[in-house]
Amino acid sequence: MIINFKIFKNKETWNSTIHQLNSDVLARHILVKGNIDSTDLNFSFCEASGKGRIISNDSFIGEFSVF
């Protein structure tokens, strides 16, 4: 599956191919490519829409979509 990531801070966007959707996989991709300052990441995901939110230190910092 393909994930489209969007980090609001620096308007970073990219696509990645993953084989399993879980928080560890999402965090690894965001920490490597997202240019963020914190490792405190949380995620929410809606299976019906295929969209999720990226939260760091209780702030909404980005979003992702699954294709």
Summary of the structure (lengths in Angstrom):
residues: 67
radius of gyration: 10.7
end to end distance: 6.0
largest distance: 30.6
contacts: 174
relative contact order: 0.29
helix: 16%
strand: 48%
